[in-house]
């Protein structure tokens, strides 16, 4: 299987876009979905650290600020 096999069923603008970007619209939709999951998973981990008493309130606030400020830049 070649690295270009994902192009077989594409034509027109879809083919051109996939050739220039290295992925299809479905590929990019999947990547975006995975990227949206990251902050949620990190937020859940952070809350469990706080709820378990493993980090201080100050550390929680610091990490929360860092997590959500990074999310804006993504």
C-alpha positions as YAML, in Angstrom:
chain: A
units: angstrom
residues:
- id: 1
  name: UNK
  ca: [0.00, 0.00, 0.00]
- id: 2
  name: UNK
  ca: [1.39, 3.35, -1.00]
- id: 3
  name: UNK
  ca: [1.20, 6.54, 1.01]
- id: 4
  name: UNK
  ca: [-0.96, 7.97, -1.80]
- id: 5
  name: UNK
  ca: [-3.62, 5.23, -1.80]
- id: 6
  name: UNK
  ca: [-6.02, 7.52, 0.06]
- id: 7
  name: UNK
  ca: [-6.43, 9.48, -3.19]
- id: 8
  name: UNK
  ca: [-8.02, 6.68, -5.25]
- id: 9
  name: UNK
  ca: [-11.70, 7.59, -4.85]
- id: 10
  name: UNK
  ca: [-11.24, 11.35, -4.98]
- id: 11
  name: UNK
  ca: [-11.69, 13.71, -7.89]
- id: 12
  name: UNK
  ca: [-11.80, 17.40, -8.67]
- id: 13
  name: UNK
  ca: [-11.35, 19.84, -5.81]
- id: 14
  name: UNK
  ca: [-11.33, 17.02, -3.22]
- id: 15
  name: UNK
  ca: [-8.40, 15.40, -4.98]
- id: 16
  name: UNK
  ca: [-6.53, 18.68, -5.31]
- id: 17
  name: UNK
  ca: [-7.08, 19.54, -1.64]
- id: 18
  name: UNK
  ca: [-5.99, 16.09, -0.48]
- id: 19
  name: UNK
  ca: [-2.85, 16.19, -2.62]
- id: 20
  name: UNK
  ca: [-1.81, 19.60, -1.31]
- id: 21
  name: UNK
  ca: [-2.65, 18.98, 2.35]
- id: 22
  name: UNK
  ca: [-1.79, 15.29, 2.69]
- id: 23
  name: UNK
  ca: [-5.23, 14.28, 3.91]
- id: 24
  name: UNK
  ca: [-8.89, 14.17, 2.97]
- id: 25
  name: UNK
  ca: [-11.69, 16.21, 4.50]
- id: 26
  name: UNK
  ca: [-12.59, 13.15, 6.59]
- id: 27
  name: UNK
  ca: [-9.01, 12.89, 7.83]
- id: 28
  name: UNK
  ca: [-8.99, 16.52, 8.94]
- id: 29
  name: UNK
  ca: [-12.40, 16.19, 10.60]
- id: 30
  name: UNK
  ca: [-11.04, 13.25, 12.62]
- id: 31
  name: UNK
  ca: [-7.94, 15.21, 13.61]
- id: 32
  name: UNK
  ca: [-10.06, 18.16, 14.75]
- id: 33
  name: UNK
  ca: [-12.28, 15.86, 16.82]
- id: 34
  name: UNK
  ca: [-9.22, 14.36, 18.53]
- id: 35
  name: UNK
  ca: [-7.81, 17.83, 19.22]
- id: 36
  name: UNK
  ca: [-11.06, 18.89, 20.89]
- id: 37
  name: UNK
  ca: [-10.87, 15.86, 23.20]
- id: 38
  name: UNK
  ca: [-7.43, 16.74, 24.57]
- id: 39
  name: UNK
  ca: [-8.45, 19.74, 26.72]
- id: 40
  name: UNK
  ca: [-11.45, 17.84, 28.08]
- id: 41
  name: UNK
  ca: [-9.29, 14.90, 29.16]
- id: 42
  name: UNK
  ca: [-6.72, 17.25, 30.71]
- id: 43
  name: UNK
  ca: [-9.50, 19.15, 32.52]
- id: 44
  name: UNK
  ca: [-10.86, 15.92, 33.98]
- id: 45
  name: UNK
  ca: [-7.38, 14.93, 35.19]
- id: 46
  name: UNK
  ca: [-6.88, 18.33, 36.76]
- id: 47
  name: UNK
  ca: [-10.23, 18.19, 38.56]
- id: 48
  name: UNK
  ca: [-9.45, 14.75, 39.95]
- id: 49
  name: UNK
  ca: [-6.10, 16.02, 41.28]
- id: 50
  name: UNK
  ca: [-7.92, 18.88, 42.99]
- id: 51
  name: UNK
  ca: [-10.73, 16.70, 44.32]
- id: 52
  name: UNK
  ca: [-8.25, 14.13, 45.61]
- id: 53
  name: UNK
  ca: [-6.34, 16.81, 47.49]
- id: 54
  name: UNK
  ca: [-3.19, 16.10, 45.49]
- id: 55
  name: UNK
  ca: [-2.65, 19.73, 44.48]
- id: 56
  name: UNK
  ca: [-3.29, 23.01, 46.27]
- id: 57
  name: UNK
  ca: [-5.95, 25.54, 45.28]
- id: 58
  name: UNK
  ca: [-3.24, 27.84, 43.99]
- id: 59
  name: UNK
  ca: [-1.68, 25.09, 41.87]
- id: 60
  name: UNK
  ca: [-5.14, 24.17, 40.55]
- id: 61
  name: UNK
  ca: [-5.79, 27.77, 39.51]
- id: 62
  name: UNK
  ca: [-2.37, 28.04, 37.88]
- id: 63
  name: UNK
  ca: [-2.82, 24.83, 35.88]
- id: 64
  name: UNK
  ca: [-6.41, 25.71, 34.95]
- id: 65
  name: UNK
  ca: [-5.28, 29.08, 33.60]
- id: 66
  name: UNK
  ca: [-2.49, 27.41, 31.62]
- id: 67
  name: UNK
  ca: [-4.83, 24.75, 30.25]
- id: 68
  name: UNK
  ca: [-7.44, 27.17, 28.99]
- id: 69
  name: UNK
  ca: [-4.99, 29.76, 27.70]
- id: 70
  name: UNK
  ca: [-3.33, 26.99, 25.62]
- id: 71
  name: UNK
  ca: [-6.74, 25.91, 24.34]
- id: 72
  name: UNK
  ca: [-7.29, 29.36, 22.81]
- id: 73
  name: UNK
  ca: [-4.01, 29.15, 20.90]
- id: 74
  name: UNK
  ca: [-4.76, 25.73, 19.40]
...
